């Protein structure tokens, strides 16, 4: 690259720098694990579609229309279009080729993909901005004519008028183009955030388990904001700087080729320095953004467990941990600042060196009569005007590096496995027929994945050949010690995770054959911690059934004995419940979660320890509600209280991921020692609680 930087009369140096800023390096190419032949074919297709070589495309600022063609060529090389890639009937081989092509796409191409819907406006804004920069090229030339007019005792008015006109027109064009670019940048940020949020919410649960909410928030806010800076400023600054640099060099060559040669020697040093600094700036910026995400994760951990932190007097420890993460982010930010400052010094130092050389050589040429003083002054003005284009190139390259880091982090989320988005609905809308065959687990095996990539996960399987059947229109209770795999039964039924082997059927149909939205609409799931969302009580109750009628709402409130609570609240159902339902008691939150599930009119009801926060009176009432529901609904309940399971039609005893026994309460008391032990201890606990 340094050799190309010497020949600055061509734009190939700017192209090479832009390619480097875009992350198109041999290292990044190999990091994508793309076969060299495939990468070469994709690169050839890109060049063919764009109609330019990489160098000329970069020198021209990479027109967005060419980027669109390049994206289309990449899709063509992958053998799949965006529409066909998202379709459910894409052949596995085609889907794999599409995923491979997406991974192989350079970060710069992925960045431009965000701008493709706004290509026309971006192109117009870029053209106006470039035109404004072009108008500035004529200013030193007009200054030369003005000086010559003064020297020859002529009126400098025409030259000064043209100089003023160039200033005004250039300013107007630059301002208009800048506004269009900034407006489009905001639109790009909005689109990126909408896509990222949609992607995050449609990730599968296993993927989210391995992510930090704080880091996700950083990606959705900070990283997407960087896209605005890159698309509204950095791209145009790079293109404008390249054009300004090229135009200035050409005009300097017209004035004096000798002084141009002196200047190019100094500019070659800039090209070499930037070729060395740009990859380091990119790596430093990526590390800085990762560090900010880690700090957000650490702070999110403390805020999500705020009461626990307070109760355990851990404020100082958490503060120290967040502060340490903030200092780490600070150190990474300083690394960015160091490399950025080095690039600024290299640019400014080269210009100052060129000025001294040009002043010395130019002064000698003026003394010899080979150059007039007006031309020397104009040449020096052009030399100093190089500071602008070089600064634009430097800032543009740094901005592009930031954008590449942001795009890489956003792409990491896009490449995570997700669920196919489907419209939500109520069970009655997606299949009103009652369950006829219940729920069946047959030799099901499942193991939770490691918390992070590369972890040595030696944990035992959560399910190791689980087999049982829950009859329709009845109550099936799951009991066992902690870690036996009870909650995993519900997680697999909801398809939060996919079992590794065996089969799970609902109504005689394998759950993998159910459309995901239809399956979940048929299930009503009350989680153990009974989460309540920030908002009003009405919003929480209707969260699973937005179209529930007021009559259905009143019935659910009465069945869960929440009508008394509503009567006490200042604004009734429209009373805010606070963050995570903090203004409600544990029992009230649990009953809200149950009422929410009832409003869904589920065909299968999953209750995970739903009586843990209830007093004896409300527990007895809930047991009656469950019995009523079991008459026409398949109900599965996880319970540690004996009182919750004694009336179950079937009790399944789990231990170490296996079913060790199943039957009725009295039957299991006689023939299963673990159940007898659980029943005895829970009975004592229940009596003590009462």
C-alpha positions in Angstrom: 0.0 0.0 0.0 2.8 2.4 0.7 4.0 2.1 -2.9 0.6 3.1 -4.1 0.6 6.1 -1.7 3.7 7.5 -3.5 1.7 7.9 -6.7 -0.9 10.4 -5.3 -1.6 11.9 -8.7 -3.9 8.8 -9.1 -6.6 8.0 -6.6 -5.4 4.5 -5.9 -3.9 5.6 -2.6 -7.3 6.8 -1.4 -8.8 3.6 -2.7 -6.3 1.4 -0.8 -6.9 3.4 2.4 -10.6 3.1 2.1 -10.3 -0.6 1.5 -8.2 -0.9 4.6 -10.7 1.1 6.6 -13.4 -1.1 5.4 -11.7 -4.1 6.9 -10.9 -5.8 3.6 -7.6 -7.2 4.7 -6.1 -10.6 4.1 -6.5 -11.2 7.9 -10.2 -10.3 7.9 -10.8 -12.4 4.8 -9.2 -15.5 6.4 -11.1 -14.8 9.7 -14.3 -15.4 7.9 -13.4 -19.0 7.2 -14.3 -18.6 3.6 -12.8 -20.9 1.0 -10.3 -18.9 -1.1 -11.9 -20.0 -4.3 -15.3 -18.8 -3.1 -13.9 -15.5 -1.8 -12.2 -14.9 -5.2 -15.3 -15.7 -7.1 -17.3 -13.4 -4.9 -14.7 -10.6 -5.3 -14.7 -11.1 -9.1 -18.5 -10.9 -9.2 -18.4 -7.7 -7.1 -15.9 -6.0 -9.5 -17.8 -7.2 -12.5 -21.2 -6.0 -11.2 -19.8 -2.6 -10.1 -17.9 -2.1 -13.3 -14.9 -0.8 -11.5 -11.8 -2.1 -9.9 -11.5 -1.9 -6.1 -9.1 0.9 -6.4 -11.2 3.1 -8.7 -14.3 2.4 -6.8 -12.7 3.5 -3.6 -11.2 6.6 -5.2 -14.6 7.6 -6.5 -16.0 7.4 -3.0 -17.8 4.1 -3.8 -21.1 5.3 -5.4 -24.1 3.8 -3.7 -25.5 2.6 -7.0 -22.4 0.6 -7.5 -22.7 -0.7 -3.9 -26.2 -1.9 -4.7 -24.9 -3.7 -7.7 -22.1 -5.2 -5.7 -24.6 -6.4 -3.1 -26.7 -7.9 -5.8 -23.6 -9.6 -7.2 -22.8 -11.0 -3.8 -26.3 -12.4 -3.5 -26.0 -13.9 -6.9 -22.6 -15.4 -6.0 -24.3 -16.9 -2.9 -27.0 -18.4 -5.2 -29.8 -16.8 -3.3 -31.7 -13.5 -3.1 -32.8 -11.9 0.1 -36.4 -12.8 -0.5 -35.6 -16.4 -1.2 -33.2 -16.6 1.7 -35.9 -15.7 4.2 -38.5 -18.0 2.7 -39.3 -21.1 4.8 -38.9 -23.4 1.9 -35.3 -22.6 1.1 -33.3 -25.7 0.5 -30.7 -26.3 3.3 -27.8 -26.1 0.8 -29.1 -22.7 -0.5 -29.5 -21.4 3.0 -26.0 -22.5 3.9 -24.6 -20.7 0.8 -26.5 -17.6 1.7 -25.2 -17.7 5.3 -21.6 -18.3 4.0 -21.9 -15.4 1.6 -23.2 -13.1 4.3 -20.2 -14.0 6.5 -17.8 -13.5 3.5 -19.2 -10.1 2.7 -16.7 -7.4 3.7 -17.7 -5.1 6.5 -17.8 -2.2 4.1 -20.3 -4.0 1.9 -22.5 -4.8 4.9 -22.3 -1.1 6.0 -23.5 0.0 2.6 -26.4 -2.5 2.7 -27.8 -0.4 5.5 -27.7 2.7 3.2 -29.1 1.0 0.1 -32.8 1.9 0.8 -31.7 5.6 0.9 -29.2 5.4 -2.0 -30.8 8.3 -4.1 -30.9 10.8 -1.2 -27.4 9.8 -0.1 -26.1 10.2 -3.6 -27.7 13.6 -4.0 -26.3 14.8 -0.7 -22.9 13.4 -1.6 -22.9 15.1 -5.0 -23.8 18.5 -3.4 -21.2 18.1 -0.7 -18.6 17.2 -3.3 -19.6 20.1 -5.5 -19.1 22.4 -2.5 -15.7 21.0 -2.0 -15.0 21.4 -5.7 -15.9 25.1 -5.5 -13.2 25.6 -2.9 -10.6 24.4 -5.3 -10.9 27.6 -7.3 -10.2 29.9 -4.4 -6.3 29.9 -4.5 -6.5 30.3 -8.3 -8.7 33.4 -7.8 -6.3 34.6 -5.2 -3.5 34.3 -7.7 -5.4 36.4 -10.2 -6.2 39.0 -7.6 -2.5 39.3 -6.5 -1.4 39.6 -10.2 -4.0 42.4 -10.6 -2.6 44.3 -7.7 1.0 43.8 -9.0 0.0 45.0 -12.5 -2.0 47.9 -11.1 -5.3 46.5 -12.5 -8.6 46.3 -10.7 -8.8 43.1 -8.6 -12.7 43.4 -8.5 -13.4 40.6 -11.0 -11.1 38.1 -9.2 -12.4 39.1 -5.8 -16.0 38.8 -7.0 -15.4 35.3 -8.4 -13.6 34.4 -5.1 -16.6 35.6 -3.1 -19.0 33.8 -5.4 -17.0 30.6 -5.0 -17.1 30.9 -1.2 -20.9 31.5 -1.1 -21.8 28.8 -3.6 -19.5 26.3 -1.9 -21.0 27.0 1.5 -24.6 26.7 0.2 -23.9 23.4 -1.6 -22.0 22.0 1.4 -24.7 23.0 3.9 -27.5 21.5 1.7 -25.6 18.3 1.1 -24.7 18.0 4.8 -28.4 18.4 5.8 -29.5 15.7 3.4 -26.7 13.3 4.6 -27.6 13.9 8.3 -31.3 13.4 7.7 -30.6 10.2 5.8 -28.2 9.1 8.5 -31.0 9.4 11.1 -33.2 7.3 8.9 -30.5 4.7 8.6 -30.0 4.6 12.4 -33.8 4.2 12.8 -33.9 1.3 10.3 -30.9 -0.4 11.9 -32.4 -0.2 15.3 -35.7 -1.5 14.1 -34.0 -4.5 12.4 -31.8 -5.1 15.5 -34.7 -5.0 17.9 -36.8 -7.3 15.7 -33.8 -9.7 15.4 -33.1 -9.7 19.1 -36.8 -10.3 20.0 -36.9 -13.2 17.5 -33.6 -14.9 18.7 -34.1 -18.3 20.2 -33.8 -18.5 24.0 -30.6 -20.4 23.9 -28.9 -17.5 22.1 -30.2 -14.9 24.5 -29.0 -17.0 27.4 -25.5 -16.5 26.3 -25.8 -12.7 25.8 -25.8 -9.8 28.3 -28.7 -7.4 28.3 -26.4 -4.5 28.9 -24.2 -5.4 25.9 -27.4 -5.8 23.7 -28.5 -2.3 24.8 -25.1 -0.9 23.9 -25.3 -2.5 20.4 -28.9 -1.1 19.9 -27.9 2.4 21.0 -24.2 3.2 20.7 -23.3 1.0 17.8 -26.3 2.0 15.7 -25.5 5.6 16.3 -22.1 5.1 14.8 -23.8 4.2 11.5 -25.2 7.7 11.3 -21.8 9.2 11.7 -20.3 6.9 9.1 -23.0 7.3 6.5 -23.7 11.0 7.0 -20.1 12.2 7.4 -17.3 9.6 7.0 -18.3 8.4 3.5 -18.7 11.9 2.1 -15.6 13.1 4.0 -13.5 10.3 2.4 -14.9 10.9 -1.0 -14.6 14.6 -0.7 -11.1 14.4 0.6 -10.1 12.0 -2.2 -11.6 14.4 -4.8 -10.2 17.5 -3.2 -6.8 15.8 -2.9 -6.8 14.8 -6.5 -8.0 18.1 -7.8 -5.5 20.1 -5.7 -2.6 17.9 -6.9 -3.7 18.4 -10.5 -3.8 22.2 -10.1 -0.5 22.2 -8.3 1.0 20.2 -11.2 -0.3 22.8 -13.7 1.3 25.6 -11.7 4.7 24.0 -11.2 5.7 20.3 -11.7 8.9 20.7 -9.7 7.2 21.9 -6.6 4.6 19.2 -7.1 7.3 16.6 -7.0 8.6 18.0 -3.7 5.1 17.9 -2.3 4.4 14.3 -3.4 7.5 13.1 -1.6 6.1 14.5 1.6 2.6 13.1 0.8 4.1 9.6 0.3 5.0 9.6 3.9 1.3 10.2 4.8 0.2 7.3 2.7 2.7 5.0 4.3 1.8 6.2 7.8 -1.9 5.8 7.3 -1.4 2.4 5.8 0.2 1.3 9.0 -2.1 3.2 11.4 -5.5 2.4 9.9 -5.7 -1.3 10.9 -4.5 -0.5 14.4 -7.2 2.2 14.8 -9.8 -0.3 13.6 -8.7 -2.9 16.1 -8.5 -0.4 18.9 -12.0 1.0 18.2 -13.5 -2.6 18.2 -11.9 -3.3 21.5 -13.2 0.1 22.9 -16.8 -0.7 21.8 -16.6 -4.2 23.3 -15.3 -2.6 26.6 -18.3 -0.2 26.7 -20.6 -3.2 26.1 -19.0 -5.0 29.0 -19.4 -2.0 31.3 -23.1 -1.8 30.4 -23.4 -5.5 31.1 -21.9 -5.1 34.6 -24.1 -2.1 35.4 -27.2 -4.0 34.1 -26.4 -6.9 36.5 -26.5 -4.6 39.5 -29.6 -2.8 38.4 -31.5 -6.0 37.6 -30.8 -7.2 41.2 -31.0 -3.9 42.9 -32.7 -5.1 46.0 -30.4 -8.0 46.4 -27.4 -5.6 46.1 -29.0 -3.4 48.9 -29.9 -6.3 51.1 -26.4 -7.8 51.0 -24.6 -4.5 51.5 -22.9 -5.0 48.2 -23.1 -1.4 46.8 -19.4 -0.8 47.2 -18.4 -4.1 45.6 -20.8 -3.5 42.6 -19.5 0.1 42.3 -16.0 -1.2 42.3 -16.8 -3.8 39.6 -18.6 -1.3 37.4 -15.9 1.3 37.9 -13.2 -1.3 36.9 -15.2 -2.0 33.7 -15.5 1.8 33.1 -11.7 2.2 33.6 -11.1 -0.7 31.2 -13.3 1.1 28.6 -11.4 4.3 29.4 -8.1 2.6 28.7 -9.4 1.2 25.4 -10.7 4.6 24.5 -7.3 6.1 25.2 -5.8 3.5 22.9 -8.1 4.8 20.1 -7.1 8.4 21.0 -3.4 7.5 20.8 -3.6 6.0 17.4 -5.9 8.7 16.1 -3.5 11.4 17.4 -0.7 9.6 15.7 -2.5 9.7 12.4 -3.3 13.4 12.9 0.4 14.1 13.7 1.5 12.2 10.6 -0.9 14.2 8.4 0.0 17.6 9.8 3.7 16.9 10.1 3.9 15.8 6.4 2.1 19.0 5.3 4.4 21.1 7.4 7.4 19.3 6.0 6.1 19.8 2.5 5.6 23.5 3.3 9.2 24.0 4.3 10.5 22.1 1.3 8.2 24.0 -1.1 9.1 27.3 0.5 12.8 26.7 0.1 12.7 25.3 -3.4 10.0 27.7 -4.5 11.9 30.7 -3.1 15.0 29.6 -5.1 12.9 29.3 -8.3 11.4 32.7 -7.8 14.9 34.2 -7.3 16.0 32.5 -10.5 13.0 33.8 -12.4 11.6 30.4 -13.2 8.5 31.1 -11.1 6.6 34.3 -10.3 5.7 35.3 -6.8 2.0 35.1 -7.4 2.3 31.5 -8.6 4.4 30.6 -5.5 1.8 32.2 -3.2 -1.0 30.3 -5.0 1.0 27.1 -4.8 1.5 27.6 -1.1 -2.2 28.3 -0.7 -3.0 25.0 -2.5 -0.4 23.3 -0.3 -2.2 24.5 2.9 -5.5 23.7 1.3 -4.3 20.1 1.3 -4.8 20.1 5.0 -8.5 20.0 4.5 -8.7 17.0 2.1 -6.1 15.1 4.1 -8.0 15.8 7.3 -11.2 14.7 5.7 -9.5 11.5 4.5 -8.1 10.9 7.9 -11.4 11.6 9.7 -13.3 9.6 7.1 -11.0 6.6 7.5 -11.3 6.8 11.3 -15.0 7.1 11.0 -15.2 4.2 8.6 -13.1 2.1 11.1 -15.6 2.9 13.8 -18.4 2.0 11.4 -16.7 -1.3 10.6 -16.5 -2.2 14.2 -20.1 -1.3 14.8 -21.3 -3.3 11.7 -19.3 -6.3 12.9 -20.9 -6.2 16.3 -24.4 -5.8 14.8 -23.7 -8.6 12.3 -22.8 -10.9 15.3 -26.4 -10.5 16.5 -27.8 -10.9 13.0 -25.9 -14.2 12.6 -27.2 -15.7 15.8 -29.8 -18.5 15.3 -33.3 -17.2 15.6 -36.9 -18.2 15.3 -39.0 -17.5 12.2 -41.2 -14.4 12.9 -44.8 -15.4 12.9 -48.0 -13.5 13.8 -49.1 -14.1 17.4 -52.6 -15.2 18.1 -54.9 -16.8 20.6 -55.4 -20.5 20.8 -59.0 -20.2 19.8 -57.9 -18.4 16.6 -55.2 -20.9 15.6 -57.1 -24.1 16.4 -60.1 -24.3 18.6 -60.3 -28.1 18.7 -59.7 -29.4 22.2 -56.6 -31.6 22.9 -57.5 -35.2 22.3 -54.2 -37.0 22.9 -52.5 -34.9 25.6 -48.8 -34.5 25.9 -46.3 -37.3 25.5 -42.5 -37.4 26.1 -40.7 -40.4 24.6 -37.1 -41.0 25.5 -36.3 -37.3 25.4 -32.6 -36.2 25.9 -31.5 -32.6 26.3 -28.4 -30.8 27.6 -28.1 -27.1 28.2 -25.3 -25.4 26.2 -22.3 -23.9 27.7 -22.7 -20.3 29.0 -20.1 -19.0 26.5 -18.2 -20.3 23.5 -15.2 -22.3 24.4 -16.4 -23.2 27.9 -15.7 -26.8 29.0 -19.2 -27.9 29.8 -19.3 -31.2 31.8 -22.7 -30.7 33.3 -25.0 -33.8 33.2 -27.9 -33.8 30.8 -31.0 -32.0 32.0 -33.1 -34.8 30.4 -31.7 -38.3 29.9 -34.4 -40.4 28.4 -37.4 -38.8 29.9 -40.6 -40.7 29.1 -44.1 -39.9 30.4 -47.6 -39.1 29.2 -50.0 -36.4 30.4 -53.6 -37.3 29.6 -56.0 -34.8 28.0 -58.5 -33.1 30.2 -56.6 -33.8 33.4 -54.0 -32.6 35.9 -50.5 -34.0 35.7 -48.0 -33.0 38.4 -44.3 -33.0 38.1 -42.3 -33.4 41.3 -38.7 -34.0 42.3 -35.7 -32.4 43.9 -34.2 -29.2 42.5 -32.3 -29.8 39.2 -34.3 -32.9 38.4 -35.5 -31.4 35.0 -39.0 -30.3 35.9 -38.8 -26.8 34.4 -37.0 -28.1 31.4 -40.2 -30.0 30.5 -42.0 -26.7 30.1 -39.1 -25.1 28.3 -39.0 -27.9 25.7 -42.8 -27.8 25.3 -42.6 -24.1 24.6 -39.7 -24.8 22.2 -37.5 -22.3 24.0 -35.0 -25.1 23.3 -35.0 -28.1 20.9 -34.5 -31.5 22.4 -31.6 -33.5 21.1 -33.3 -36.9 20.7 -36.5 -38.6 21.4 -39.9 -37.1 20.6 -42.4 -34.7 22.2 -45.9 -34.8 20.9 -48.9 -32.5 21.6 -52.2 -33.9 20.6 -50.4 -36.8 18.8 -48.4 -34.3 16.7 -44.6 -33.8 17.0 -44.0 -30.3 18.3 -41.5 -29.7 15.6 -44.3 -30.1 13.1 -46.4 -27.5 14.8 -46.1 -23.9 13.5 -44.3 -22.2 16.3 -47.0 -19.5 16.7 -49.8 -22.0 16.8 -48.0 -24.2 19.3 -47.3 -21.3 21.7 -50.8 -20.0 21.2 -52.1 -23.3 22.4 -50.1 -23.1 25.6 -50.6 -21.0 28.7 -47.3 -20.7 30.6 -47.1 -19.3 34.2 -43.4 -19.0 35.1 -42.0 -19.6 38.5 -41.0 -16.0 39.2 -44.3 -14.8 37.7 -42.8 -11.7 35.9 -44.9 -8.6 35.7 -43.9 -5.9 33.2 -43.7 -2.1 33.8 -47.0 -0.6 32.9 -50.5 -0.6 34.2 -52.3 -3.6 35.7 -54.7 -3.7 32.6 -51.7 -3.8 30.2 -50.2 -6.7 32.1 -53.4 -8.7 32.2 -54.0 -8.2 28.5 -50.4 -8.8 27.5 -51.1 -12.3 26.2 -54.5 -11.5 24.9 -54.7 -7.9 23.7 -58.2 -8.4 22.3 -59.7 -9.9 25.5 -63.1 -8.4 26.2 -64.0 -6.6 29.5 -66.2 -9.5 30.4 -63.3 -11.9 30.0 -61.1 -9.6 32.0 -63.7 -9.5 34.9 -64.0 -13.2 34.9 -60.2 -13.8 35.1 -60.0 -11.2 37.9 -62.7 -13.0 39.8 -61.2 -16.5 39.3 -57.9 -15.4 40.6 -59.3 -13.1 43.4 -57.7 -10.0 42.0 -61.0 -8.1 42.0 -60.4 -7.1 45.6 -56.9 -5.8 44.7 -58.4 -3.8 41.8 -60.9 -2.2 44.2 -58.1 -1.0 46.5 -56.0 0.5 43.8 -56.3 4.3 43.3 -56.9 4.0 39.5 -58.2 0.5 39.4 -56.9 -1.5 36.4 -55.1 1.6 35.1 -52.8 1.8 38.1 -49.1 1.5 37.2 -47.5 -1.5 38.9 -43.9 -0.2 38.7 -40.7 -1.7 37.2 -41.0 -5.6 37.3 -44.3 -5.2 39.3 -42.4 -3.9 42.3 -45.6 -2.2 43.7 -47.4 -5.6 43.9 -46.7 -8.3 46.5 -45.3 -11.6 45.5 -48.7 -13.3 45.7 -50.4 -10.5 43.7 -47.8 -10.8 41.0 -48.3 -14.6 40.9 -52.1 -14.1 40.5 -51.6 -11.5 37.8 -49.5 -14.0 35.9 -52.2 -16.7 36.3 -55.0 -14.4 35.2 -52.9 -13.4 32.2 -52.6 -17.1 31.2 -56.3 -17.7 31.7 -57.2 -14.8 29.4 -55.2 -16.7 26.7 -57.8 -19.5 26.8 -55.0 -22.1 26.5 -55.6 -25.7 25.4 -52.6 -26.7 27.6 -51.8 -24.9 30.8 -48.3 -25.0 32.3 -48.0 -23.9 35.9 -44.5 -23.7 37.4 -44.8 -23.6 41.2 -47.8 -21.2 41.1 -48.6 -21.4 44.8 -45.2 -20.6 46.2 -46.2 -17.0 47.2 -49.9 -17.6 48.0 -51.5 -17.8 51.5 -53.6 -20.7 52.5 -56.9 -19.2 51.5 -55.8 -18.1 48.0 -54.0 -21.4 47.5 -57.2 -23.3 48.2 -59.1 -21.1 45.8 -56.5 -21.6 43.1 -56.6 -25.4 43.6 -60.3 -25.1 42.9 -59.7 -23.1 39.7 -57.1 -25.7 38.6 -59.5 -28.5 39.1 -62.2 -26.7 37.1 -59.7 -26.0 34.3 -58.5 -29.7 34.3 -62.0 -30.8 33.4 -61.6 -29.5 29.9 -57.9 -28.5 29.6 -54.7 -30.4 29.8 -52.9 -29.0 32.9 -49.3 -29.7 33.9 -48.1 -28.3 37.2 -44.7 -28.2 38.8 -45.1 -28.2 42.6 -43.2 -28.6 45.8 -46.2 -28.3 48.0 -48.0 -31.6 48.6 -51.4 -29.8 48.7 -50.9 -28.9 45.1 -50.4 -32.4 43.8 -52.5 -34.7 45.9 -55.5 -34.3 43.6 -53.5 -34.8 40.4 -54.6 -37.5 38.0 -51.0 -38.4 37.4 -47.9 -37.6 39.3 -44.5 -37.9 37.5 -41.4 -38.2 39.8 -38.2 -36.9 38.2 -34.7 -37.3 39.5 -31.4 -36.6 37.7 -33.1 -36.0 34.4 -35.0 -39.3 34.4 -38.5 -40.4 35.3 -38.2 -42.7 38.2 -41.9 -43.3 38.9 -45.4 -42.1 38.0 -48.8 -42.8 39.3 -51.3 -41.5 41.9 -50.5 -39.9 45.2 -51.4 -43.0 47.3 -49.8 -45.4 44.9 -46.5 -43.5 44.9 -46.5 -43.2 48.7 -46.4 -47.0 48.9 -43.9 -47.8 46.1 -41.5 -44.9 45.7 -39.2 -43.9 48.5 -38.2 -40.5 47.0 -41.8 -39.4 46.6 -42.6 -40.6 50.1 -39.7 -38.5 51.4 -40.7 -35.5 49.4 -44.3 -35.9 50.6 -43.3 -36.1 54.2 -41.1 -33.1 54.2 -43.5 -31.0 52.1 -46.4 -31.9 54.3 -44.5 -30.7 57.3 -43.6 -27.5 55.5 -47.1 -27.0 54.4 -48.5 -27.5 57.9 -45.8 -25.2 59.4 -46.7 -22.6 56.7 -50.3 -22.7 57.6 
